[in-house]
Each structure stands twice: as C-alpha cells, then as structure tokens.
C-alpha cells in the first residue's frame, strides 16, 4: 500500500471534522466544484496520511497549494509557512471583510496570496453566496470565531 493511500474511515473523519467546508477559504463543498482530502504537509516533504496531517480543501485551494509548505513574505524576505488547519485558528490569521478574505498575519498573507483567495472570480463567487446567505456557512462561522 502506498503512503498516499487514505482509507475511507479517515476520509470520513476529515470531511466530518471540517464540517464539509474547505478549511482554507471556508467555502462549503455544496457551493463549489469539489473538495478533496489534502495533505497539509505533502508526502513529498515527509507528510503522512494520518488524520493530524490531513484537511479538507476545495479544488481551487488544493491546486494552488500543491506540495508547497509556505512562501516568501515580500515585506521582509522571510520564508513563512502556510496556515495549518490542524494547529492554527482561522480567525487569528484571516478576517472576512465583505467577500474579501483579509490576511491578519504573515501566515495569513502568504496563504492568502498563494492559494489565491482574493482572485476576482473567487471574490465574485463569495459575493453571490453571501447574497443568498450561504457564505459563510455555520461551520465556516465557527472556524472564524473562537
């Protein structure tokens, strides 16, 4: 069995724990193309297929993140890790301002930029979902506030 195999029981736990939303941008799986179980630290970098290294991510966030672990903060040139849904609290690193996800920290800034949270299409998508009362979902609101 490969190291990337994730059994059905763990997949269900990850989806349930996430509340059926992307743990990065907080969009509901019902309101996007699809969501996937994602390795927070990719197998390529030594990550395992265990519940503490897995999160639920929409296809857009997951494709942008790829196997990356972080990025450069262009303000100071420092390497900064990405937001980790298993150890970080979303509301500490991001704030929703209408349909824009604003970074509050260096971790929030590199995550937001690389995962392309505020690409025009994604902002329009969130605006439409906000107008019909679907964003953020109940699970998303829980991840935004303590």
QUIRA-V396945 format. One record per helix or strand of 3 or more residues. SS is the DSSP state (2 for helix, 1 for strand). FROM is the first residue (numbers start at 1). LEN is the number of residues. If there is no record, write none. Layout:
ss=SS from=FROM len=LEN
ss=SS from=FROM len=LEN
This chain:
ss=2 from=8 len=11
ss=2 from=29 len=3
ss=1 from=35 len=5
ss=2 from=43 len=3
ss=2 from=51 len=3
ss=1 from=54 len=5
ss=2 from=59 len=7
ss=1 from=70 len=4
ss=1 from=78 len=4
ss=2 from=90 len=4
ss=1 from=94 len=4
ss=1 from=100 len=4
ss=2 from=106 len=9
ss=2 from=120 len=12
ss=2 from=138 len=7
